Amino acid sequence: MKTVIISATKKACQRTKNRIRENGPSFEFIEERGGSWLLRAGEWFGWLPRNEFEIEGAAPMPKARVTQTGFMGSASREHSVKKGKGSFQRRKKHQKKIDTDL
């Protein structure tokens, strides 16, 4: 979902102006259908006619947490084969004997 900052146009109805004033200029864009946008801001969730508001810009996306070595939780790891995935060998006395006389 994309976050947009909107403001009412001069031709906007009172309902659109109230929604923008009550819920702030920042809304999450959900869907567009028939000239209206489905928007969400906090608890409010509803349709606003597209011709009654202007998009001032997209709200900045939150940045990922970054450390000096890179993104948080993205430390590179050395690959090691897990037991049971081809790295484990039984001791000689416990190995199954394969009968080659067929």
Kinemage of the C-alpha trace (Angstrom):
@kinemage 1
@onewidth
@group {chain A} dominant
@subgroup {mainchain}
@vectorlist {calphas} color= white
{ca met a 1} P 0.000 0.000 0.000
{ca lys a 2} L 1.312 3.382 -0.969
{ca thr a 3} L 1.070 6.338 1.394
{ca val a 4} L 0.039 9.644 -0.215
{ca ile a 5} L -0.339 13.176 1.122
{ca ile a 6} L -3.492 14.887 -0.165
{ca ser a 7} L -5.250 18.233 0.087
{ca ala a 8} L -8.810 19.236 -0.856
{ca thr a 9} L -9.432 21.157 -4.090
{ca lys a 10} L -11.584 24.305 -4.237
{ca lys a 11} L -14.437 22.244 -5.756
{ca ala a 12} L -14.354 19.596 -2.986
{ca cys a 13} L -17.541 18.901 -1.072
{ca gln a 14} L -17.716 19.461 2.678
{ca arg a 15} L -17.498 15.709 3.371
{ca thr a 16} L -14.118 15.404 1.607
{ca lys a 17} L -12.766 18.485 3.402
{ca asn a 18} L -13.922 17.085 6.752
{ca arg a 19} L -12.261 13.694 6.147
{ca ile a 20} L -8.947 15.318 5.273
{ca arg a 21} L -9.150 17.681 8.238
{ca glu a 22} L -10.218 14.956 10.736
{ca asn a 23} L -7.769 12.262 9.629
{ca gly a 24} L -4.765 14.306 8.563
{ca pro a 25} L -3.327 14.768 5.079
{ca ser a 26} L -1.517 11.403 5.018
{ca phe a 27} L -3.571 8.431 3.732
{ca glu a 28} L -2.813 4.896 2.592
{ca phe a 29} L -3.988 4.235 -0.971
{ca ile a 30} L -5.860 0.902 -1.203
{ca glu a 31} L -7.772 0.806 -4.511
{ca glu a 32} L -9.098 2.947 -7.375
{ca arg a 33} L -12.528 2.334 -8.900
{ca gly a 34} L -14.857 4.490 -10.987
{ca gly a 35} L -13.132 7.822 -10.362
{ca ser a 36} L -12.891 7.320 -6.592
{ca trp a 37} L -10.065 6.171 -4.364
{ca leu a 38} L -10.363 3.870 -1.381
{ca leu a 39} L -8.182 5.378 1.343
{ca arg a 40} L -7.285 4.511 4.933
{ca ala a 41} L -6.036 6.785 7.709
{ca gly a 42} L -5.885 5.333 11.199
{ca glu a 43} L -9.369 4.081 12.095
{ca trp a 44} L -11.074 5.763 9.109
{ca phe a 45} L -11.475 3.717 5.921
{ca gly a 46} L -13.524 4.962 2.959
{ca trp a 47} L -13.942 6.289 -0.567
{ca leu a 48} L -13.100 9.832 -1.696
{ca pro a 49} L -13.847 11.170 -5.200
{ca arg a 50} L -10.555 11.624 -7.066
{ca asn a 51} L -11.568 15.005 -8.542
{ca glu a 52} L -12.065 16.468 -5.037
{ca phe a 53} L -8.477 16.182 -3.790
{ca glu a 54} L -4.964 16.788 -5.082
{ca ile a 55} L -1.935 14.657 -4.391
{ca glu a 56} L 0.782 16.803 -2.842
{ca gly a 57} L 3.276 13.991 -2.791
{ca ala a 58} L 4.036 10.541 -1.592
{ca ala a 59} L 4.936 10.186 2.047
{ca pro a 60} L 8.503 9.007 2.597
{ca met a 61} L 8.862 5.284 3.111
{ca pro a 62} L 10.314 4.265 6.460
{ca lys a 63} L 13.959 3.351 6.122
{ca ala a 64} L 15.247 -0.045 7.091
{ca arg a 65} L 17.328 -0.159 10.221
{ca val a 66} L 20.946 -0.026 9.143
{ca thr a 67} L 24.119 -0.725 11.085
{ca gln a 68} L 27.728 -0.104 10.076
{ca thr a 69} L 28.014 -3.625 8.666
{ca gly a 70} L 24.744 -3.527 6.694
{ca phe a 71} L 21.032 -4.013 7.217
{ca met a 72} L 19.864 -5.349 10.565
{ca gly a 73} L 19.443 -9.100 10.539
{ca ser a 74} L 21.189 -9.571 7.210
{ca ala a 75} L 24.617 -10.664 8.412
{ca ser a 76} L 26.235 -13.079 6.028
{ca arg a 77} L 26.760 -16.561 7.393
{ca glu a 78} L 29.205 -19.227 6.410
{ca his a 79} L 27.475 -22.194 4.861
{ca ser a 80} L 27.857 -25.439 6.748
{ca val a 81} L 26.254 -28.710 5.777
{ca lys a 82} L 23.818 -30.018 8.366
{ca lys a 83} L 24.014 -33.523 9.744
{ca gly a 84} L 21.846 -35.954 7.864
{ca lys a 85} L 22.208 -33.994 4.650
{ca gly a 86} L 25.169 -35.963 3.267
{ca ser a 87} L 27.873 -34.879 5.701
{ca phe a 88} L 27.412 -37.626 8.283
{ca gln a 89} L 29.235 -40.944 7.943
{ca arg a 90} L 28.665 -43.880 10.233
{ca arg a 91} L 31.596 -45.474 11.950
{ca lys a 92} L 32.946 -48.484 10.144
{ca lys a 93} L 31.628 -51.008 12.683
{ca his a 94} L 28.071 -49.608 12.330
{ca gln a 95} L 27.953 -49.344 8.549
{ca lys a 96} L 25.464 -51.512 6.742
{ca lys a 97} L 27.077 -54.153 4.634
{ca ile a 98} L 25.981 -54.063 1.017
{ca asp a 99} L 25.756 -57.482 -0.607
{ca thr a 100} L 27.338 -57.203 -4.047
{ca asp a 101} L 26.728 -60.866 -4.960
{ca leu a 102} L 23.513 -60.642 -6.942
